[in-house]
Amino acid sequence: MGKTVVSALLCLRLPGASYWKPVQCGTEPATDRDAVLRSAGLPPERVLPEAYRLALPASPHVAAAAAGVRIERQRLQLPRAPGPLVVEGAGGILVPLNERETMADLMAWLDLPVILVARTALGTINHTLLSLAALRARNLPIHGLVLNGEPVPTTTATLRAWGGVPLLAEVPPLRKLDAANLAAAARHWQEPAHA
């Protein structure tokens, strides 16, 4: 849910923004698109339909196989939007889309700056630094890092020192995913100097 919370937060921060999740895995009790529509208060036309809407809450390649489909690049073209477009990934950077391509390939195809969302739970330092290394190895542009969860000052300090990317925000757990809580979280967002 962390990527969805940050996506909704970005939609609130960016005037006229639209939201798109190319691959949705899991549809019950609601999709991430439903959550962003409800919490960010966007008009329905700015919450774009998924290219793939798969019922099984699993890795995209597994959810697609369960639905009897294959995720194809040609269906993952960046949709037109009148303003900024927030694109939410599914799973992590190296999660497979099919037997040869991963979310990193999708990021390269879309050619957008990446905001890495990382949980603050135990193990996040290793996971976050590995994720940043995977992005760099593919020359994907990294806009910054957002930490999501209970604040852990030592984790924040370590990722600031070792990550080599701007820390854009620390989003604490939200009691409820709604516009008021998102607006409060958005006030703590920091844009990097190079943005």
Secondary structure as GFF3:
##gff-version 3
##sequence-region A 1 195
A	DSSP	alpha_helix	2	13	.	.	.	ID=ss1
A	DSSP	beta_strand	18	20	.	.	.	ID=ss2
A	DSSP	beta_strand	23	25	.	.	.	ID=ss3
A	DSSP	alpha_helix	32	40	.	.	.	ID=ss4
A	DSSP	three_ten_helix	44	46	.	.	.	ID=ss5
A	DSSP	beta_strand	52	54	.	.	.	ID=ss6
A	DSSP	alpha_helix	60	67	.	.	.	ID=ss7
A	DSSP	three_ten_helix	73	75	.	.	.	ID=ss8
A	DSSP	beta_strand	85	87	.	.	.	ID=ss9
A	DSSP	alpha_helix	103	110	.	.	.	ID=ss10
A	DSSP	beta_strand	114	119	.	.	.	ID=ss11
A	DSSP	alpha_helix	124	137	.	.	.	ID=ss12
A	DSSP	beta_strand	142	148	.	.	.	ID=ss13
A	DSSP	alpha_helix	153	163	.	.	.	ID=ss14
A	DSSP	beta_strand	167	171	.	.	.	ID=ss15
A	DSSP	alpha_helix	179	186	.	.	.	ID=ss16
###
